[in-house]
Amino acid sequence: MWDPQTYLTYADERTRPARDLLAAVDVEQPARVVDLGCGTGTSTRLLARRWPDADVLGTDSSPEMIAAARTELAEPGAALCRYEVADASTWAPDEPVDVWFSNAMLQWLPDHLDRLPGWLGTVAPGGALAFQVPGNVESPSHVLLREATRSPAWRDRLAGIPERREAVEAPVRYADVLAAAGARPDVWETTYLHRLDGPDPVLRWTRGTALRPVLAVLEGDEAAREAFLADYGAALRTAYPPNSDGTVTFPFRRIFVVARVPA
C-alpha cells in the first residue's frame, strides 16, 4: 500500500525530474497523452497544463494514489485530466497515443526493458515515448537498505523482498533497444544534489519509495517496523552527515529517455 502523504514529503524534489523530462518532449498539439504510473497526479497535471486541449489520462496501480490525484481535480484552477486504477504491467491503450509518459515508475517492473518495443508500438507517428527512472541503486541509501535486510537480525523476516539491483538498465541499453525498434532515442542522465531538511530526511525520503516493500512485509508489527527503521536510520545518518546549515545533501542520479516515433 502506498501512502500519498509520505510520498509527497519532498514533493518539489520529486517533481523536478518530471518537469525536466517534459521540457525535452517536443510534440506539438498531441490529442492523447498517457501518464503511466502517475502516483498522486503531479506529473499528470504538468502534462495537462502543457497540452490543455489533449485528452490526458493518468494511471496507477494504487487506489490510494489515484484517490489523492482525483482530490486535486476539485481544487480551483486545477488542470483538466482524468485518472484510472490500472496495472502498468498489463495496461494498454485502446488506440494510439501521441505522448506516452512515465515518471519514476518503470523501475518497479523488472522486465520493462523487454516491454519498451511494445509500448513504443502504441505511440502514433510523430509522437514520443518518454520516461525517467532512478539510477541510484548503488548509492548509500540503497546499499545500506540491502545490507540491513540481509543482516542476521532481519534476513529471515525479510527474505523474498524483490532485489532491485538489476531493475534499472544502463542508459545505452535503453537507447539501443529503442533505436532497434525504430525510434530516435535521446537518452541522458542527471545527478540532482537535493538539500533535504527536517529530522532524518533521507529516511523520510526512502519511506516514500525504496522502503515500501520492507514496510509492507512488516505491516501489522509496529515494534518490528520501528526497530528496522531505527537500525536503517542510524546507518543513513552516518552515510549522509548534516551540512553546516542543518540540511543533508542527498545525491540522486536519474536516467531520462525520450524516444520519438518518425512521422
Protein Blocks (a to p, Z undefined) as FASTA:
>chain_A
ZZfklmmmmmmlmmmmmmmmmmmmccehifbdcdehklnommmmmmmmmmmmbccddddf
blklmmmmmmmmmpghiacdddddddfklgccfbdcfbdcdehklmmmmklmmmmmmmmm
mpcghiacdddddfklmgmklmmmmmmmmpmklmmmmgoiacfklmpccfklmmmmmmmn
opacdddddddddddedehkllmmmmmmmmmmmmmmmgoilmlmmmmmmmmmmmmmmmmc
cdfkopacdddddddddddddZZ
